Amino acid sequence: MAVVSDYDADGLSAAVLIESYLTERQRAHHLETPGKDRNIWDTHPDRWLEEDDEAALVLDLGSRGDKLFPIPTLFIDHHRYNPPADGDQLYTGYDRDPVPTTAGLVWELVGDEVPHKKWLAAVGTFGDLGTKAPFAYLQETKKEYTAKALSETVSLINAARRFSEPQVDVALEALRIHSSPKELAKSEHASVIRLHELRDTVQKETDKGKQAAPTFSDDTALVVVNSPCQIHPIIAQIWRTRLPKYYVLVANTNYEKGKVHFSGRSRGDKSILQKLRSLKCWYEGSGFGQGHDKAAGGVVGWEMWREILEELGFDDRGEPEEMKK
């Protein structure tokens, strides 16, 4: 069994949860995670599969509708989706209210066989939806181990993916060897010590990013940061709170060479996902316009980023210096 997962708190919690289930079932498996662009669709299947794989699980990475692998694949996901290709299946939470996270969906499927791993579902849900999300496994775990322990665990796990070179193995080790969020949060294991170091670096970069000011075009606010760390989702969330009447886009022009990573946020009746998909330059596979109604973004080359800016009315205000030369 090939398991391919995103590497934020939700994706990794879902992955370790499914690993526990497959181990209980004595099913051989291996876990793969994407690179910085988090795009598995435009790569060769050999990047993810081993020769004797019989089936695949894809967690928290969307369902684009393409035939991703030549073996039967189950997508477990909570983002906006296209129906899976023939021979594949999708277990989705997107059409529910409230929408569960991927870790929550995995818990629904395997929790009866690994009940001691419920805290992983809570970590993934806390990471995406916060402390008040109305799911029993989150509230039960919070009551047993405290919201503080969950918050600390999520913060540490996410630091590994926000670092300039994502250190997924460190986060995975921490999730695999500890038995609760409280144990992990207080641990002095080498993996957790390293996560603290990564978080300190990311925090310094975030503090710099907070100094960037937005520019405006119609109903959209644009903030441009220049960081080797994945701070753009954090900055987007900050400005979403400050500018509730605007679509917020935060672009990072220094996270991956030759590409622009950007995060969008919206509030109220505004859908940032619909806003991005309404652009003329958007198409399935364009590299952006994936995610949730209130949180969506993308990873695009400079030329596509220029098209996005022009359509939104920002001209060259969001272009990195290399694009202006």
C-alpha positions as CSV (number, residue, x, y, z in Angstrom):
1,M,0.0,0.0,0.0
2,A,1.4,3.4,-1.0
3,V,0.3,6.2,1.3
4,V,0.8,9.8,-0.1
5,S,0.0,12.6,2.3
6,D,0.3,16.3,2.7
7,Y,2.7,17.4,5.5
8,D,0.8,19.9,7.6
9,A,-0.6,18.9,11.0
10,D,-3.7,17.6,9.4
11,G,-2.0,15.6,6.7
12,L,0.7,14.1,8.9
13,S,-1.8,13.2,11.7
14,A,-4.0,11.5,9.1
15,A,-0.9,9.7,7.7
16,V,0.3,8.4,11.1
17,L,-3.3,7.4,12.0
18,I,-3.6,5.3,8.8
19,E,-0.2,3.9,9.3
20,S,-1.3,2.6,12.8
21,Y,-4.3,1.0,11.2
22,L,-2.3,-0.7,8.4
23,T,0.2,-2.0,11.0
24,E,-2.7,-3.5,13.0
25,R,-3.9,-5.2,9.8
26,Q,-0.3,-6.3,9.0
27,R,-0.5,-4.6,5.7
28,A,2.9,-3.6,4.2
29,H,3.0,0.1,3.4
30,H,5.2,3.1,2.8
31,L,4.6,6.8,3.2
32,E,5.5,9.5,0.7
33,T,5.1,13.3,1.0
34,P,5.3,16.0,-1.7
35,G,7.9,18.8,-2.1
36,K,7.4,22.5,-1.5
37,D,4.8,22.9,-4.2
38,R,2.7,20.1,-2.7
39,N,1.8,19.1,-6.3
40,I,1.6,15.3,-6.9
41,W,-0.5,15.5,-10.1
42,D,2.2,16.6,-12.5
43,T,4.8,14.0,-11.5
44,H,5.6,10.5,-12.7
45,P,3.9,7.7,-10.6
46,D,7.3,6.2,-9.9
47,R,8.0,9.2,-7.6
48,W,5.3,7.8,-5.3
49,L,4.9,4.1,-6.0
50,E,7.0,1.0,-5.4
51,E,7.0,-1.9,-7.8
52,D,4.8,-4.2,-5.7
53,D,2.2,-1.7,-4.6
54,E,-1.3,-3.0,-5.1
55,A,-3.3,0.1,-4.1
56,A,-2.7,3.7,-2.9
57,L,-4.2,6.1,-0.4
58,V,-3.9,9.9,-1.1
59,L,-4.5,12.0,2.0
60,D,-5.3,15.8,2.2
61,L,-3.9,16.5,-1.3
62,G,-7.2,17.1,-3.2
63,S,-9.0,15.1,-5.9
64,R,-8.4,16.7,-9.2
65,G,-10.2,14.0,-11.2
66,D,-7.2,12.8,-13.1
67,K,-6.1,9.2,-13.2
68,L,-3.2,9.8,-10.8
69,F,-1.8,6.2,-10.4
70,P,-2.2,3.0,-12.5
71,I,-3.4,1.2,-9.4
72,P,-6.7,1.6,-7.5
73,T,-6.5,4.8,-5.4
74,L,-8.6,6.0,-2.5
75,F,-8.6,9.8,-2.0
76,I,-9.5,10.9,1.6
77,D,-9.9,14.7,1.5
78,H,-11.9,17.7,2.7
79,H,-11.2,20.2,-0.1
80,R,-13.3,21.1,-3.1
81,Y,-13.0,18.2,-5.5
82,N,-13.6,16.7,-8.9
83,P,-15.0,13.2,-9.0
84,P,-12.3,10.6,-9.1
85,A,-11.3,8.7,-12.2
86,D,-12.6,5.2,-13.1
87,G,-11.2,2.6,-10.7
88,D,-10.6,5.2,-7.9
89,Q,-12.7,6.2,-4.9
90,L,-13.1,9.4,-2.9
91,Y,-14.1,9.8,0.7
92,T,-14.8,13.4,1.1
93,G,-16.0,15.8,3.8
94,Y,-16.4,18.9,1.7
95,D,-20.2,18.6,1.2
96,R,-20.8,18.4,5.0
97,D,-21.6,21.1,7.5
98,P,-19.4,21.3,9.4
99,V,-16.6,20.1,7.2
100,P,-14.3,17.6,9.0
101,T,-10.6,17.6,8.3
102,T,-8.7,14.7,6.6
103,A,-7.5,13.4,9.9
104,G,-11.1,13.4,11.1
105,L,-12.2,11.5,8.0
106,V,-9.5,8.9,8.6
107,W,-10.6,8.6,12.2
108,E,-14.2,7.8,11.0
109,L,-12.8,5.0,8.8
110,V,-10.3,3.3,11.2
111,G,-10.9,4.7,14.7
112,D,-12.6,1.5,15.9
113,E,-9.4,-0.5,15.3
114,V,-7.0,2.0,16.7
115,P,-9.0,3.8,19.5
116,H,-5.8,4.8,21.3
117,K,-4.9,7.0,18.4
118,K,-7.9,9.3,18.7
119,W,-5.6,12.2,19.7
120,L,-4.1,12.2,16.2
121,A,-7.5,13.0,14.8
122,A,-7.8,15.8,17.3
123,V,-4.4,17.2,16.4
124,G,-5.3,17.3,12.7
125,T,-8.7,18.9,13.4
126,F,-7.2,21.5,15.8
127,G,-4.6,22.3,13.2
128,D,-7.1,23.2,10.5
129,L,-10.2,24.3,12.5
130,G,-9.0,25.4,15.9
131,T,-10.1,24.6,19.4
132,K,-13.9,25.1,19.0
133,A,-14.5,22.8,16.1
134,P,-17.7,20.7,17.0
135,F,-16.3,17.2,16.7
136,A,-16.5,14.8,19.6
137,Y,-13.0,13.4,19.2
138,L,-11.5,16.9,19.5
139,Q,-13.5,17.9,22.5
140,E,-12.8,14.6,24.3
141,T,-9.1,14.9,23.6
142,K,-9.0,18.5,24.7
143,K,-10.7,17.6,27.9
144,E,-8.3,14.7,28.6
145,Y,-5.0,16.4,27.6
146,T,-5.9,20.2,27.6
147,A,-6.2,22.6,24.8
148,K,-2.8,24.0,25.6
149,A,-1.1,20.6,24.9
150,L,-3.0,20.3,21.6
151,S,-2.1,23.9,20.6
152,E,1.6,23.3,21.4
153,T,1.7,20.0,19.5
154,V,0.1,21.6,16.4
155,S,2.5,24.5,16.5
156,L,5.5,22.3,16.7
157,I,4.4,19.9,14.0
158,N,3.5,22.8,11.6
159,A,6.9,24.4,12.2
160,A,8.5,21.4,10.4
161,R,6.6,22.2,7.2
162,R,7.0,26.0,7.5
163,F,10.8,25.8,7.7
164,S,12.8,26.8,4.6
165,E,13.4,23.2,3.8
166,P,10.5,21.2,5.2
167,Q,11.7,18.6,7.7
168,V,8.8,16.2,7.4
169,D,10.7,13.2,8.9
170,V,11.2,15.1,12.2
171,A,7.5,15.8,12.5
172,L,6.6,12.3,11.6
173,E,9.0,10.9,14.2
174,A,7.5,13.1,16.9
175,L,4.0,11.9,16.0
176,R,4.9,8.3,15.8
177,I,6.8,7.8,19.0
178,H,4.6,9.8,21.4
179,S,1.3,8.5,22.8
180,S,-0.5,11.8,23.4
181,P,-0.3,15.6,22.7
182,K,0.6,16.2,26.3
183,E,3.5,13.8,26.2
184,L,4.7,15.3,22.9
185,A,4.4,18.9,24.1
186,K,6.5,18.2,27.2
187,S,8.9,15.8,25.5
188,E,12.7,16.3,25.5
189,H,13.2,13.8,22.6
190,A,15.6,14.9,19.9
191,S,12.8,15.2,17.4
192,V,10.8,17.6,19.6
193,I,13.9,19.6,20.5
194,R,14.5,20.1,16.8
195,L,10.9,21.1,16.3
196,H,11.4,23.9,18.9
197,E,14.5,25.1,16.9
198,L,12.5,25.2,13.7
199,R,9.6,27.0,15.3
200,D,12.0,29.7,16.6
201,T,13.3,30.3,13.1
202,V,9.8,30.4,11.6
203,Q,8.7,32.9,14.3
204,K,11.5,35.3,13.5
205,E,10.5,35.2,9.8
206,T,6.9,35.7,10.7
207,D,7.7,38.7,12.8
208,K,9.4,40.2,9.7
209,G,6.5,39.3,7.5
210,K,4.1,41.1,9.8
211,Q,5.7,44.4,8.8
212,A,4.6,44.1,5.2
213,A,1.7,46.4,4.4
214,P,-1.2,45.6,2.1
215,T,-2.1,47.4,-1.2
216,F,-5.7,47.4,-2.5
217,S,-7.5,46.9,-5.7
218,D,-11.3,46.9,-5.6
219,D,-12.3,44.2,-3.1
220,T,-8.9,42.5,-2.8
221,A,-6.0,43.2,-0.5
222,L,-2.5,42.1,-1.5
223,V,0.5,41.6,0.8
224,V,3.9,40.5,-0.5
225,V,6.5,38.9,1.7
226,N,10.0,37.7,0.9
227,S,10.8,34.7,3.1
228,P,12.5,31.4,2.8
229,C,10.0,30.0,5.2
230,Q,6.3,29.2,4.6
231,I,4.9,32.2,6.5
232,H,2.4,33.3,3.9
233,P,-0.5,31.3,5.4
234,I,0.1,32.8,8.8
235,I,0.3,36.3,7.5
236,A,-2.9,35.7,5.4
237,Q,-4.7,34.6,8.5
238,I,-3.6,37.8,10.4
239,W,-4.8,40.1,7.6
240,R,-8.0,38.2,7.2
241,T,-9.0,39.2,10.7
242,R,-7.9,42.8,10.1
243,L,-9.6,43.2,6.7
244,P,-12.9,41.2,7.0
245,K,-14.5,43.0,4.0
246,Y,-11.7,42.1,1.6
247,Y,-10.4,39.0,-0.2
248,V,-6.8,38.7,1.2
249,L,-3.9,37.4,-0.8
250,V,-0.4,37.0,0.7
251,A,2.3,36.1,-1.8
252,N,5.7,34.8,-0.9
253,T,8.3,35.5,-3.6
254,N,11.2,33.7,-1.9
255,Y,9.9,30.4,-0.7
256,E,10.7,28.5,-3.8
257,K,13.1,29.7,-6.6
258,G,11.3,30.7,-9.7
259,K,7.8,30.4,-8.2
260,V,5.3,32.4,-6.2
261,H,3.5,30.7,-3.4
262,F,0.4,32.5,-2.2
263,S,-2.4,32.0,0.3
264,G,-5.8,33.6,0.1
265,R,-8.4,34.1,2.9
266,S,-11.9,35.5,3.1
267,R,-14.7,35.9,5.6
268,G,-18.5,36.2,5.7
269,D,-20.2,35.5,2.5
270,K,-17.0,35.9,0.4
271,S,-15.4,32.8,-1.1
272,I,-11.8,33.2,-1.9
273,L,-11.9,29.9,-3.7
274,Q,-14.6,31.2,-6.0
275,K,-12.8,34.5,-6.5
276,L,-9.7,32.7,-7.7
277,R,-11.6,30.3,-9.9
278,S,-13.5,33.2,-11.5
279,L,-10.2,34.6,-13.0
280,K,-9.9,34.1,-16.8
281,C,-6.4,32.6,-16.3
282,W,-7.7,29.9,-14.0
283,Y,-8.1,26.3,-15.3
284,E,-7.9,22.9,-13.7
285,G,-4.2,22.3,-13.3
286,S,-3.2,26.0,-13.4
287,G,-1.5,25.6,-10.0
288,F,-3.9,27.7,-8.1
289,G,-7.6,27.8,-7.0
290,Q,-7.6,24.7,-4.8
291,G,-8.6,24.5,-1.2
292,H,-11.7,25.7,0.8
293,D,-14.2,28.5,0.3
294,K,-12.5,30.6,3.0
295,A,-8.9,29.4,2.5
296,A,-7.4,28.8,-0.9
297,G,-4.2,29.7,-2.8
298,G,-1.6,28.3,-5.1
299,V,1.9,27.8,-6.4
300,V,2.5,29.4,-9.8
301,G,5.3,30.5,-12.1
302,W,6.1,34.1,-12.5
303,E,4.2,34.5,-15.8
304,M,1.0,33.0,-14.3
305,W,1.5,35.3,-11.3
306,R,1.7,38.3,-13.5
307,E,-1.6,37.3,-15.2
308,I,-3.3,36.9,-11.8
309,L,-2.0,40.4,-10.8
310,E,-3.2,42.0,-14.0
311,E,-6.7,40.5,-13.7
312,L,-7.0,41.6,-10.1
313,G,-5.8,45.1,-11.0
314,F,-2.5,45.1,-9.2
315,D,-0.3,45.7,-12.2
316,D,3.3,44.9,-11.1
317,R,2.8,45.6,-7.4
318,G,3.2,41.9,-6.5
319,E,6.1,41.1,-8.8
320,P,9.4,40.0,-7.4
321,E,12.4,42.1,-8.5
322,E,13.5,39.3,-10.8
323,M,10.3,39.7,-12.8
324,K,10.8,43.4,-13.3
325,K,14.3,43.1,-14.8
